[in-house]
Amino acid sequence: FARRQLNNTPTLRRLEKALSRKAFVLVCLLRLSPAFPFSMLSLCFGATSMPAGTHAIATLVGVAPSVLLYCFIGQSGAAAASSAAAGDDADGGSPYAMLALSLALVVVVSVAARHVINRELKRIELEEAGSAVAPPLA
C-alpha cells in the first residue's frame, strides 16, 4: 500500500528521489531536529528504497548529539540536586546557557534540513520538467 501511494503521488515520488540521492545527509539532519517525530520518520524511511545500513548509520550519527545533551542535562540535574541537598549556593547559570544553546541549535538544524530538502526537491522537479539547468548541489 505504502509503495503504491509513494509511486502515485508526485510530491512523495520526489521525496523518494531526494532520499535516494542524499539519504545520509537528510536522515542525519532530520534525526538531529526534534521538530520531526522520530517514529513517523522511521515509518516514512521504511517505505523508501533507502538501504537499511545507510538508515542505521545516519540515525546513529543523527541522534548522538541528543543523547549527549540528555546525559549532560541528567548530570547537571543530579549535581544541582546534590548541591541543594548539601546547602551549597551553586551557580545555576550553566544549565540555562546549555538550554539556550540547545534551542538555538534545534532552530538552525530544522532550518538547514528544510533548506536541503527544498533544494533537492526543486532540483528533481526541474529535472522532471526537462529543464537543462538545475540548481547546484552544495
C-alpha positions, 0 to 999 in steps of 0.5 A: 500500500505504502509503495503504491501511494509513494509511486502515485503521488508526485510530491512523495515520488520526489521525496523518494528521489531526494532520499535516494540521492542524499539519504545520509545527509537528510536522515542525519539532519532530520534525526538531529531536529526534534521538530520531526517525530522520530517514529513517523520518520522511521515509518516514512524511511521504511517505505523508501528504497533507502538501504537499511545500513545507510538508515542505521548509520545516519540515525546513529550519527543523527541522534548522538548529539541528543543523547549527549545533551540528555546525559549532560542535562541528567548530570547537571540535574543530579549535581544541582540536586546534590548541591541543594541537598548539601546547602551549597549556593551553586551557580545555576547559570550553566544549565540555562546557557546549555538550554539556550544553546540547545534551542538555538541549535534545534532552530538552525538544524530544522532550518538547514534540513528544510533548506536541503530538502527544498533544494533537492526537491526543486532540483528533481522537479526541474529535472522532471520538467526537462529543464537543462539547468538545475540548481547546484548541489552544495 
